[in-house]
Amino acid sequence: MKTTIIRAVAALSLAAAAVLAPTAANAYTDPAVISVTPPVVAPGGSATFTTDRKGFDGDEDVAISITGVAAKGVALASIATETNDSLRTKAVDGKIHAQVRFPANATGVYSFTFTGTRSGVVLHSSVTVTPVGAPSAPAQGGLAVTGFDAGSTTGLWLTGAALLVGGSAVGIGTVIRRRRASKS
């Protein structure tokens, strides 16, 4: 009976690891790529987002969500809005072409999420807003720009959590088995 419990917990842990491992290996990729021109703009400037291929259904509405300093002041270049969660554009033949204007007090990195209202397709992009004359990249011979996208490590975190839970279950099972054996 004791070894049966340990074997069951170990098998469950291995099964969880096997199920969750592909999540890390097959990280989500956008069905289309959004390019932004220019990727670095001055406060009060604008950037244009376009897709390289059809990513949305026909002529569906696309909701735009923006995260960044003073993001509520960001507006579509042709429409003045007060809040960033009300921004919408239309995908023409499944492709996006949206020009966005930043407020005069904009600064830093702005993360954009484009979500198709019918298809549910989600595309991501970002723009850096820097004052004119401010360096946007290291000087020649400087250190390389490095880093990682924390969102792309979700699968690794889930796998690690599953392995931690499984290992804890095996450890708890062993402690319980030893206590029962010492009482007998």
C-alpha positions, 0 to 999 in steps of 0.5 A: 500500500505504501509503495503504491501511493509513492508510485502513484504520486511519482507517476502523477508528477511525471505525467504533469511534467510531460503534459506541461513541457510542450508549453515551454517548447511551443511558446505562443507566436503571433499569427501575423507580425505587426511592424511599427514605423518608426519604432522610436518617436518623440513626445507628441509624435505618431507611429504607424502599425501595420501587419505583414499578412492577414491576421484578422477576419475580413473587415473586423473591428480591432480593439487596441489596449496600451500600457505606458506612462500617460497611456490614456493620452494616446489617441488614434491619429484620426480620432481624438479619444480620452481613454486608451481602452476605447481605441478601435481600428478596422482590419481591412481584408484582415490587415491592420494599418493604424496610425497612433499619436502620442501625447506631449508628455509621453515617455518610455516604452508603450506596449500595444495589444491588438485584439480582433473582436470576432476572431479573438486574434491577439497581436503585440507590439511596442513603441519607445517614446524618447525626447528629441536628442535623448540617446535611444541606443548605446553609443558605438562600442558600448554594451549590447542591449540585452534582456528578455520578454517575461511573457515568453517564460510563462511555460517555464514557470508553469512547468517549474510549478508542476515539478515543485508540486509533484516533488512536494507530494512525493516528499510528503508521501515519504514523510507519512510513510516513515511516520506510519512505519515507525508507529507499527 
